[in-house]
Amino acid sequence: MPVRKFALADASLERSPGQDADIFAGNVIDQRHGGPITIGYGRYGPDQSLDETMTVHDVMVVLEGRLTVTGSAGPVTAGPGEIVYMPKGEKVTIRSHAEGAVTAYVTYPHWQEAGG
């Protein structure tokens, strides 16, 4: 695969499987492209919450807004330019604040293949 650049407009945002909140994700690179990781964007509406047991290692970069991720070590809040790492097996709650949030993410391995 050649070097590529992506923008939020390149992602087809869809509601994550098994949830009905105003939370959407869209891969721009995944198992269909032959690489070992998934890269994509997420969009969280205002005051949304998602409970998840991580089936992959997930790195989330906050681009806009703020998110609070609560795991076994307690909550961490991240804003624009900050990164949250969620290890495989960790039970987390991801909560957006009043302004919502836009994120970029990288997962290893591919979250869709892992059932996440």
N, C-alpha and C positions, 0 to 999 in steps of 0.2 A: 504494500500500500504506500502511495506517495505521501509526502508532507501535505497536510491540508489545514485549512483555517475554517472556523465555524463561528456563526453568530446565532443569537436566540431565534432569529427568523428561520434558521435552517432546521429547527426542531419541530416535529409534529407532536404537540403536547396532548397527552391523553391522561385520563384519570387512572391512577395506579390501581392494579387489580385488587379487588376485595375491599375497597373503601369508597365512600360516597361523599367525602369532604371536598371542599374547593381546593384540591391539591392535584397538580398535574405534573407529569414527567414526559420527557421526549428525548430519546436517544439520537445522537448524531453519528456515533460509532458503536457497533456492538458485534455480536458473534457473526453476523452476516458479512462483515468486512474482513474477517480472518485474523484480527488482532487478539491479544489476550485480555483486554480491558473493555469496559463500556464507558463511554463519555456521553454526557447529555446535560440537559437543562431541566430545572424544576421551577414551578410557580405555585406559591402558596397564597391563597386569599387571606383577608384579614381574620385574625383570631381563629385559626384552624388548628386542629390537633390530630396527630397520627401516632398510634402505638404500633411498634414494629419490633420483631426479633430479627436482628440482622442475619441474613443468609449469605452475605458476602462482606468483604471489607469495603467500606464506603467512605470516600473523601468528598465533603461538600464544601464548596466555596460560596460564601454569601456575596452576591453581586449588588443587590438592592434590599432595603428593609432590614429586619432583624428576625432571628429564630432563636429559640431556646431549646436545647436538646438535653433531656434528662436521662441519665443512665445510672449504673450502679454506683458511680462516684459522686452523684448529685448533678445539678443543672449547670450548663454552660450556655451563655448567650453570646451570639456572634452577629456582627454587623458587616457592612460592606468591606470587602478585602480580607475578611477573616475566614479561617478554615476550621472545620470540625471533622475529626476522624471518628468513625463509628466502626469498631472491630466486629468481625464475624462472631455471632453468638450473643452479642450484647442486646439486652432488651432496652429499647429507647422509646421515649415520647418526644416527638418533634412538634413544637408549638410555634406558630407565627404570632406576631404582635399586631397591633391595630393597623399598621401600614402594609401588612402582608410582606412577601419576600420573593425574590428571584434568586435562584442558585444555579451553579454549575456543579456537576458531580462526575466522579471517576469511581468505578467499582471494579473489584477483582474478586473472583472471576465475573463473568457476565451475570447480572442480577436476574435476567429473564430465564436463563437456563437453570439458575439455582432455586427458582420458584419464588423469587421475591418480588 
